[in-house]
Amino acid sequence: MTTADVRLEELELEEWVVAQRWFGSKAREVVHLAVLDVVPLRLEPRLLASVMVEARFAPGTHEVYQVPVAARPAEEGWTEAVIAEQGGLTFYDALADPEEGQALLELMRANARLESEEAVSEFHWVEGTRDPGPSASVRPMGAEQSNSSLVFDEALALKLYRRVEAGINPELELLRFLTEREFESVPALAGWYEYTGRLMEATLGVMQEFLLDARDGWELALEELGTDPEAFLGRVRALGEVTGRLHSVLGSDASNPAFAPEEPSAESLGLLTATVDEEIERIFLELPDDESVEPIRGRGEEVREQLRLLTHAGSTGKVIRTHGDYHLGQTMLAERGWIVLDFEGEPARALPERRRKRSPLRDVAGMMRSFAYAASASEILRGVVPPEDWEMRARDEFLDAYLDSADASLLPAGRHGVEQLLSVFELEKAVYELRYELNNRPDWVRIPVAGILRLLEVPAR
């Protein structure tokens, strides 16, 4: 069997791809779906291939998705994740088959290089990683979202990126950097694989340490808000310390152009301000006739003026590589302490933008907003009203610990300068949240509204 045997009908393939949870553009009309490339990963005894699929939209935009495809004889009666049945073969999503998951692990362990006529897939294994061996157990990791993951022997996890973009994925880049420097508060990188074809070079997947008994940070916050709010405040301090050390390590290598700290350009904060200012103007013109937004109705100009005052408050520190989408849901509490996960950055941003250096305080602002969400979600989801001062105490504990452990040369001078710039990033985040909640969760609108009101009271001089 060869890759020529993969002759998937594009209309049939399109129907299957668009129906998957990981397909990110369900609201857009697919003008055409085409197979860009088929890279063989194994030919015998059964075909396993990485199929690169392009979905085209009007006007002239497109997305590329990775579909690992395996084939079995139709008489075997395979029914899991079937894409098509053609020529006596059943083609299916390979991640539905533990045997094919094992094949991906073996390719990575072997540092394999596989070629088609016009493309190459290269697999890499990090020396020193515990090898689970050829008899490793394989299972999917929970519900599928924008990516797909497999767990091997409850020790390693392979994240396969469904939507792929040209360039190195920031998750691979940051995990490799942090693992090489033995930073213990991330899941260690174990391997990765990548694609080089006619149209792009791209990261297809990463293998990393799997933390079996770790607790999700968001779920832990909601649980302890209902049982022992003080206990979680103690954990918040430890999280602030980890975050400060994370940023210190990410800003520690001046010899590496991709990671060296830089002075922000004169235009960078101005560009941020202009973007946020435009969003404020737009969203305040579109506020619905709803009591949830009454506290901020008609105050758009006041919010924009506060943004201008905060922006001119002083120094901005340096820009470095950051997490990019930092909140409680991107953390886990393990036996060795807090672990930071998912370094892909904000999924709505293009890959070059996700790799851009930014102020570390943008990550801090994301976590501050996450505390606000946890306090409100405790009441909305679980009927538990947290102590009135819990959010502010969480903010203070986190920021105090962060400033004690972060490299001060990366930050604005002085606590006041830090808080001023932090307010800019929090305002950016709260305005984004307001639009999102108005469109998706009207019952949650009061959370960003409260955040905007609090930021209106921040002294800007």
TORKE-896648 format. One record per residue: residue in three letters; z, y, x of N, C-alpha, C in turn. Coordinates in steps of 0.1 Angstrom, whole numbers, plus 2048, in hexadecimal, padded with zeros to 3 digits. Layout:
ALAZYXZYXZYX/...
//
This chain:
MET8007F480980080080080080C809/THR7F98178057F882380C7FB82F803/THR7FC83B8097FE8478007F38497F7/ALA7E78437FA7DC8457F17DF83F7E3/ASP7E98357E37ED82F7D67F58387CD/VAL7F98447D380184D7CB7F78577C4/ARG7F18537B97E785B7B27EE85F7A4/LEU7F88667A57FF86A7997F7874791/GLU7F58717847EE87B77C7F688877B/GLU7F089377E7F78A077E7FD8A4771/LEU7F78A17667FC8A575980989D756/GLU80889075A81388775781F88B761/LEU81C88E76D82689277782C8A0772/GLU8248A976D8298B67688338B475D/GLU8308AB7548398A97498468A374D/TRP84689B75885389575D85A8A0765/VAL8548A776D85B8B17768618BC76D/VAL85A8C176485F8CC75C86C8C8753/ALA86D8BB7508788B67488848B4751/GLN8848B475E88F8B27668998BD767/ARG8A68BA7688B08C57698AE8CE775/TRP8A98C87808A78D078C89B8D978C/PHE8938D87828878E178188C8EF77C/GLY88B8F978589290578388B91077A/SER87F90D77587791776E873913760/LYS87C90D75987990774C874912742/ALA87891E74487492973B86692E73E/ARG86092A74985392F74C848925749/GLU83D92A74683192174382B91C750/VAL82A90F75282390975D81490975B/VAL80D9117627FF9127617F8906766/HIS7FD9017727F88F57788028EE781/LEU8028E178180B8DA78B8028D1793/ALA8048D27A17FB8CB7AA8048C47B5/VAL7FF8B97B98058B27C57FF8B87D1/LEU8088BE7D98038C57E68028BB7F1/ASP80B8B17F180C8A87FD81489B7F9/VAL8108907FF8188847FE81B87F80C/VAL82887F81082B87B81D83286D81C/PRO82C86382283285582183F854829/LEU84984F82285684C82985883D82C/ARG85183582485082782684582181E/LEU83D81882483281281D835804818/GLU83D7FC8208407EE81C84F7EC81C/PRO8547E381484D7DB80A8497E37FE/ARG84F7EF7FC84B7F77F08498057F5/LEU84080C7EF83D81A7F28498237F0/LEU84C82C7F98568377F88508437FE/ALA84E84E7F78478597FC84E8667F7/SER84D8717FF85187E7FB8458857F5/VAL8458897E983A88F7E283E89E7E0/MET8358A77E68378B57E482F8BA7D9/VAL8358C07CF82F8C47C282F8D37C1/GLU8248D97BE8248E87BB8228EB7AC/ALA82B8F27A782A8F779982690679A/ARG81B90879381591679381891D786/PHE81B92978681E93177A81593E77A/ALA81494476F80D95176E81795C771/PRO81496677780796977E80796678D/GLY80295B79180095879F80C9547A6/THR8179517A082394C7A782493D7A6/HIS82D9387AF82E9297B083B9257B6/GLU83F9187B484A9127BA8469047BF/VAL84D9007CA84A8F37CF8568EA7CE/TYR8548DE7C985F8D47C685D8C77CE/GLN8688C17D28688B57D986B8A97CF/VAL8628A07CF8658947C68648877CF/PRO86F8817D286E8747DA86A8697D0/VAL85E8637D38588597CA85884C7D0/ALA85D8427C885C8347CC85382C7C2/ALA84E8217C58468197BC84A80A7BC/ARG84A8057B184D7F67AF8427F07A6/PRO83F7E37A88367DD79F83B7DE790/ALA8327E17878357E377A83C7D8773/GLU8397CB77883F7C077284E7BE775/GLU8537C677E8627C678186A7CD776/GLY8637D476D8697DA7628737E6766/TRP8707ED7708797F877487980376A/THR88480876688581275B88B81F75F/GLU89182076B89982C76F890837774/ALA89184376E88A84F77387B84D775/VAL87584676C86784376D85E85076C/ILE85585277584C85D77583F85976E/ALA83A84D77282D84976C82B83A76F/GLU82283476781E82676A80F82676B/GLN80A8227777FC82377A7F8817783/GLY7ED8117817E880778A7F17FC78D/GLY7F97F87838027ED78480F7F078B/LEU8117FD78E81D80279582580B78C/THR83280B78D83B81478784081E792/PHE83C82B79084083579984D83C794/TYR85783E79C86384379786A84C7A2/ASP87485479D87B85C7A68848537AF/ALA8828547BC88884A7C589784C7C5/LEU89D8577C28AB8597C38B28527B7/ALA8AB84C7AE8B18447A48B48357A9/ASP8AF8327B58B08257BA8B88257C7/PRO8C481E7C68CD81E7D28C68197DF/GLU8BD80F7DC8B58097E88AD8147EF/GLU8A781D7E789F8287EE8A88327F4/GLY8B48347EE8BD83D7F58C2838802/GLN8C482B8038C78248108BB82681A/ALA8AF8268158A382881E8A3836824/LEU8A784081C8A884E8218B284F82C/LEU8BE84882A8C98488348C4842841/GLU8BD8368408B883084B8AE838853/LEU8A583F84C89B8488538A385385B/MET8AD8588558B586385C8BC85D868/ARG8C28528668C984B8728C084887D/ALA8B384587A8A98428848A284E88A/ASN8A685A88589F86688A890865888/ALA88B86087D87D85C87A874868879/ARG86886687E85D87087C852869875/LEU84E86E86984486786183987185E/GLU82C86C85F82187585E817871853/SER81187A84C8058778447FA87F84B/GLU7EE8808447E388684A7E589584E/GLU7ED89B8457EF8AA8477FD8AE847/ALA8078A58488158A984781E8A084F/VAL82A8A485283489D85984189E853/SER84989385285789484E85F88F85A/GLU86989785E871893869880892864/PHE88688786889488586589D886871/HIS8A988C86F8B288E87B8C0889878/TRP8C68838818D487E8808DD88588A/VAL8E888A8868F189188F8FA887897/GLU8F88888A490087E8AD90F87F8AB/GLY9158748AA9238738A8927871899/THR91E872890920870882923861880/ARG92E85E87893185087592584A86D/ASP92083F87391483886D91982E862/PRO91583085591A82784B91381A84B/GLY90881885390280B8558F880884A/PRO8F17FD84B8E77F98428EC7F4834/SER8F97F18338FE7EC8279067F781F/ALA90480382290B80E81C90980E80D/SER9148108059138127F790C8207F4/VAL9048217E98FD82D7E68FF8307D7/ARG90383C7D49048417C690084F7C5/PRO8FB8537B98F88617B69058697B5/MET9058767B991087E7B89108867AB/GLY9178817A191988879590C88D78E/ALA90E89778690289D77E8F98A4787/GLU8EC8A27858E18A978D8E08B7789/GLN8DF8C07938DD8CF7908D08D3796/SER8D18DE79E8C48E27A48C08D97B0/ASN8C98D17B58C68C87C08CA8BA7BB/SER8C88B07C38CC8A27C18D489D7CD/SER8DE8957CA8E78917D58EA8827D4/LEU8EB87B7DF8EF86D7E08FB86D7E9/VAL9058647E69118617EE9108537F4/PHE91285380191284680992084280D/ASP92583780993283180D93D83B80B/GLU93C84480194684F7FF94985780B/ALA94085781594385E821938869825/LEU92C86782092187082391A873816/ALA91487F81590D88480A8FF88A80E/LEU8F58858088E788A80A8E48937FF/LYS8E18A08028DC8AA7F88CD8AB7FA/LEU8C68A77F08B78A97F18B38B57E9/TYR8AD8BF7F08A98CB7E989D8C87E1/ARG89E8CB7D48928C97CB8888D47CC/ARG88D8E17CB8838EC7CD8848EF7DC/VAL8788EF7E28788F27F18708FF7F3/GLU8749067FD86E91280186B912810/ALA86191A81485D91A82386992082B/GLY86C91983687691D83F88291483F/ILE88B91684889790E8498A191283E/ASN8A79088378B090B82D8BD910833/PRO8C391B82E8CF9218348DB917834/GLU8DB90D82B8E690482B8E58FB838/LEU8D98F783C8D88EF8488DC8F8854/GLU8D79048548D990D85F8E7910861/LEU8EF9138578FD91785890690A85B/LEU9038FF85490B8F38579098EE865/ARG8FD8EF86A8FA8EB8789028F4882/PHE90190187F90890B888917908887/LEU91D90687C92B90487A9308F787F/THR9288EC87D92C8DF88292B8DF891/GLU9228E58979218E58A692D8EC8AC/ARG9338F58A493F8FD8A994C8F78A4/GLU94B8EB89E9568E389A95F8EB890/PHE9598F28879608F987D9648EF872/GLU9708ED8709758E18689758E4859/SER9728F08559748F48479668F383F/VAL95D8EB8449508E883D94E8D983E/PRO9468D38359428C58379398C4843/ALA93C8BC84D9348BB8599268B7856/LEU91C8BD85D90F8B985C90D8AB862/ALA9068A285B9038958618F4892864/GLY8EC89A85D8DD89885F8D58A1856/TRP8C88A08578BF8A884E8B18A2850/TYR8A98A684689A8A38488928AF844/GLU8868B084987E8BC84786F8B8846/TYR8678C18418598BF83E8518CA845/THR8468C684B83C8CF85082E8CB84B/GLY8298D484381C8D183D8128DC83E/ARG8078DC8377FD8E68388028F4833/LEU80A8F482980E90182381C906828/MET8258FD82D8329018308398F8839/GLU8448FD83F84E8F584685B8F783E/ALA8628EC83A86D8EE8318788E3834/THR8848E783188F8DD83188F8D5824/LEU88F8C882488F8C081889D8BB814/GLY8A68B981E8B38B481A8BD8B4825/VAL8CA8B48228D48B382D8DE8A8829/MET8E38A28348ED8988328FA89E838/GLN90589D8319118A383591D89A831/GLU92989E837935896834938897825/PHE93C88C81F94188C81195088B811/LEU95689480996589580896988E7FB/LEU96D8827FD97087A7F197B87F7E8/ASP9868837ED9928867E59948957E4/ALA98A89D7E898C8AC7E798B8B17D9/ARG9928BC7D69928C27C998A8CE7C8/ASP9828CF7BE9798DB7BB9828E77BA/GLY97F8F27C19878FE7C19889057B3/TRP97D9057AC97D90B79F986903795/GLU9848F679598C8EE78C99B8EE78F/LEU99E8EE79C9AB8EF7A19B28FC79C/ALA9AB90779D9B09147999B491478A/LEU9AA90F7829AD90E7739B9905770/GLU9B98FA7779C48F07759D28F6778/GLU9D38FD7849E09027889E390F781/LEU9D991677C9DC9227739E491D767/GLY9E19117639E890C7579F590575A/THR9F7901767A048FA76AA0D901773/ASPA0790877EA0F90E788A0791978F/PROA059257889FD93078EA0293479C/GLUA0F93379FA149377ACA0F92E7B7/ALAA0D9217B3A099187BD9FB91B7C2/PHE9F291F7B99E49227BD9E492F7C5/LEU9ED9387C29ED9447CB9F09417D9/GLY9F89377DC9FA9337E99ED92D7EF/ARG9E69257E79D99207EC9CF92B7EF/VAL9D09357E79C69417E99C89477F7/ARG9D49487FB9D694D8099CF945813/ALA9D19388129CA92F81C9BB93081B/LEU9B693280F9A793480D9A3941814/GLY9AB94B8139A795781A9A7955829/GLU9B094E82F9B094B83D9A3943841/VAL9A093983999493183C98793A83C/THR98794383297B94C83097A95583C/GLY98595B84198596384C98095C859/ARG98595085B981948866972944865/LEU96D94185995F93E85795794985C/HIS95A95585795296185B95396486A/SER95F96287096096487E95795B886/VAL95794E88294E94488993F948887/LEU93B94B87B92D94F87892995B880/GLY93296488492F97088B93396F89A/SER93496389F9399618AD92F95F8B8/ASP92295E8B491895B8BF90E9668C0/ALA91196F8C990897A8CB8FB9778D1/SER8FA96A8D78EE9668DE8E49608D5/ASN8E895C8C98DF9568BF8D99608B5/PRO8CC9638B68C696D8AE8C996B89F/ALA8C995E89B8CA95B88C8D995E887/PHE8E295F8918F096088D8F796C893/ALA8F297389D8F897E8A48FC98989A/PRO90898E89A90C9998929039A5895/GLU9009AD88B8F89B988D8FE9C5886/GLU8FB9D088B8FE9DD8848F59DE878/PRO8FA9E186C8F09E28618E79EE863/SER8DB9ED85E8D29F885F8D6A03856/ALA8D2A0F8598D5A1B8518D0A19843/GLU8C6A128418C0A108348C6A0582B/SER8CD9FC8328D29F082B8DB9F381F/LEU8E69FA8228EF9FD8178E9A0680D/GLY8E0A0F8128D9A188088D0A107FF/LEU8CAA058048C19FC7FC8CA9F57F2/LEU8D59F07F78DF9E97EE8E39F27E2/THR8E79FF7E68EBA087DC8E0A0B7D2/ALA8D4A0D7D78C9A107CE8C6A057C4/THR8C79F87C98C59ED7C18CF9EB7B6/VAL8DC9ED7BA8E79EC7B08E69F87A6/ASP8E3A037AB8E2A0F7A38D7A0D798/GLU8CCA0879C8C1A057928C69FB788/GLU8CD9F178C8D29E67838DC9EC779/ILE8E59F577E8EF9FB7768E8A0476B/GLU8DEA0C76F8D7A147658D0A0C75B/ARG8CAA0175F8C29F87568CC9F174C/ILE8D69EC7518DF9E47488E79EC73E/PHE8EB9F97438F2A0173A8E9A0772F/LEU8DCA087318D3A0C7268D1A0171C/GLU8D49F47208D19E97188DE9E2712/LEU8E99E97138F59E370E8F49E06FF/PRO8F89D46FA8F79D16EC9029D86E4/ASP9009D86D790A9DD6CE9159D36CC/ASP91E9D26D59289C86D59359CE6DA/GLU9409CA6D494D9D06D89519CC6E6/SER94C9C16EB9509BC6F894C9C6703/VAL9419CE70193D9D870B9419E6708/GLU9499E86FD94D9F56FA9559FD705/PRO95D9F670C9659FD71795CA04721/ILE94F9FF723947A0572D93AA0C727/ARG939A0C71A92DA1271492DA21717/GLY921A2671B920A3471E925A3872B/ARG929A2E733930A32740927A2E74C/GLY91AA2C749911A28754910A3275F/GLU90FA3F75C90EA4976691BA4A76E/GLU926A47768933A4776F934A3B779/VAL92EA3077592EA2477E925A2778A/ARG919A2D787910A30792916A3B79B/GLU91DA44796924A4E79F92FA477A8/GLN936A3E7A2940A377AA939A2F7B5/LEU92EA297B2927A227BC923A2B7C8/ARG91EA377C491AA407CF926A457D7/LEU931A477D193DA4B7D9942A407E2/LEU942A347DD946A297E593DA267F1/THR930A287EF926A257F9928A2F805/HIS92CA3B80292DA4580D93CA46812/ALA943A3B811951A3B814954A3A823/GLY94AA3582B94DA3383A945A28840/SER94BA2184A944A17852942A0B84A/THR938A0384E9359F68469379EA84E/GLY93C9EB85B93D9DE8629309D9867/LYS9309CC8699239C586E91E9BC863/VAL9129B886590C9AE85C90A9A1864/ILE90D99585D90C98886490697E859/ARG90497285E90196885490D96584C/THR90C96383F91796183691495582D/HIS91E95182591C94781B91194A811/GLY91295680B90895B80290A9597F4/ASP9139507F091594D7E19239487E0/TYR92D9507E493A94B7E694394D7DA/HIS9499427D59529437CA95A9367CA/LEU9649357C196D9297C296691C7C0/GLY95B91C7B89539107B694C90B7C3/GLN94B9137CD94590F7DA95090B7E4/THR95C9087DF9669037E896D8F67E3/MET9738EF7EC97A8E37E89878E37F0/LEU9928DE7EB99E8DC7F29A08CE7F6/ALA99F8CB8039A08BD8089AD8BC810/GLU9AF8B08159BB8AD81C9BD8B6828/ARG9B18BA82F9B28C383A9B28D1837/GLY9B28D582A9B28E38259A68E681E/TRP9A48F381C9988F881598B8F581C/ILE9818F18149748EE81A96A8F7812/VAL9618FD8199569058139498FE813/LEU9438FE8079378F680492B8FF801/ASP91F8F88009138FE7FA90F90B800/PHE90990A80C9059168138F791A811/GLU8F19168058E391A8028E19297FF/GLY8EC92F7FB8EA93D7F68E793E7E7/GLU8E594A7E28E394C7D48D59467D1/PRO8D593C7C78C89357C48BD93D7BF/ALA8C09497B98B69517B48AE95A7BE/ARG8B495A7CA8AE9627D58A49597DD/ALA89A9607E28909597EB8979557F8/LEU89294A7FE89894580A89A94F815/PRO89095881989296282389D96B820/GLU89F96E8138AA97780F8B7970811/ARG8B896380E8C495C80F8C895A81E/ARG8BF95B8278C295A8358C596883C/ARG8C49738348C79808398D598283C/LYS8D89898478E698C84B8EB997841/ARG8F899583E8FE99F83490D9A1839/SER9139AB8339219AD8359299A1831/PRO93399D83993B991834943995828/LEU9459A282594D9A68199459A380D/ARG9399A080E93199C80193698E7FD/ASP93998580694097880394E97A7FD/VAL9559838039639867FE96298B7F0/ALA9599947ED95799A7DF95498E7D5/GLY94C9857D99499797D19569727CD/MET95E9707D796B9687D49749717CB/MET97597E7CE97D9867C59799867B7/ARG96C9867B49679857A796A9777A1/SER96A96D7AA96D95F7A597C95E7A0/PHE9859667A69939667A299396C794/ALA98B97779198B97D78498697377A/TYR97C96B77D976961774980956771/ALA98795277C99194777A99C94C770/ALA9A19587729AC95D7699A795D75A/SER99B96275899696374A992955745/ALA98B94D74D987940749993937745/SER99E93974B9AA9327489AE934739/GLU9AC9407349AF9437269A393E71D/ILE99794172298B93E71998992F718/LEU98B92772398891972299491071F/ARG9A09157239AB90C7229B7912719/GLY9B591F7159BF92570C9CB928714/VAL9CB9297219D692D7299D593B72E/VAL9DE94472B9DE9517309E695273D/PRO9DF9557489E69567559EF962755/PRO9F996275FA0196E7609F997A762/GLU9FD98575C9F599275C9F199676A/ASP9F99947749F69997819EF98F78A/TRP9EC9837849E797878D9DA97C795/GLU9D198278E9C49857959C698F7A0/MET9CE99979E9D19A37A99D899D7B4/ARG9E29947B19E998D7BC9E09847C4/ALA9D797D7BD9CD9747C39C597C7CD/ARG9C09887C89B79907D09BF9957DD/ASP9CB9997DB9D399E7E79D69937F1/GLU9DA9877EC9DD97C7F49D09787FD/PHE9C59777F69B99737FC9B597E807/LEU9B598A8039B099580C9B9996818/ASP9C79968169D09978219CD98C82B/ALA9CC97F8269CA97482F9BC975836/TYR9B297A82F9A597B8349A5985840/LEU9AB99183E9AB99B8489B4997854/ASP9BD98E8529C598985D9BD97F866/SER9B39788609AC96E86899E97286B/ALA99897B86598A97F868989988874/ASP97E98787B97B98F88797A99E882/ALA9839A68869839B48819779BC885/SER9709B88909649BF8949589BE88A/LEU9599B488194E9B28779509BA86B/LEU95C9C186995F9C885D9609D785F/PRO9609DE8549629ED8559709EF85B/ALA9729FB86197E9FE867989A0185C/GLY9959FA85E9A09FD85599F9F6848/ARG9AB9F48429AC9EE8359A59F682A/HIS9A6A0382B99FA0B820990A0A821/GLY98BA0A82D97CA0882F9789FB82A/VAL97F9F082C97C9E382797C9E3818/GLU9869E98129879E980397C9F17FC/GLN9789FC80396DA047FE9609FC7FD/LEU95C9F68099509EE8099519E2800/LEU95C9DC7FF95E9D07F795C9D47E8/SER9609E07E495E9E57D794F9E67D3/VAL9479EA7DD9389EB7DB9339DD7D8/PHE9379D47DF9319C67DD9379C07D0/GLU9439C37CC9499BF7C09419C57B4/LEU93E9D27B59379D87AB9299D27A9/GLU9229CF7B49159C97B49179BB7AC/LYS9219B47AF9239A77A99269A879A/ALA92F9B17979339B37899279B7780/VAL91F9C07859139C477D90A9B877B/TYR9089B07869009A478490699B77A/GLU91399977A91A990771919995762/LEU9199A37619189A875390A9A474D/ARG9009A67558F29A274F8F299374C/TYR8F798B7558F797C7538FF978747/GLU90B97E74591397A73A90D97F72C/LEU90798B72C9019907208F698671C/ASN8EF9817268E39787238E796A720/ASN8F39657258F695772590395371E/ARG90E95C72091B95871B922965715/PRO91E96970A923975704933975704/ASP93996A70294796970194E96C70F/TRP94696C71994C96F72794997D72C/VAL94298572393E99372794A99B72C/ARG9569997259619A17299669A0737/ILE96299573E96699374C95F99D755/PRO95299E75594C9A975E94F9B7759/VAL9519B974C9559C67469629CA74C/ALA96C9C174D9799C47539779C7762/GLY96E9C076996C9C27779669D0779/ILE95D9D47719569E27729619EC770/LEU9699EB7659749F476297D9F676E/ARG9819EB77498A9EC77F9849F378B/LEU9779F178D9719F779996EA06796/LEU96EA0A78A96DA1978797AA2078B/GLU985A1878C992A1F790994A1F79F/VAL98BA187A698DA187B598BA257BB/PRO995A2B7C2993A387C9989A377D3/ALA97FA407D3973A3F7DB974A487E7/ARG97FA4E7EA980A577F698DA547FD/
//
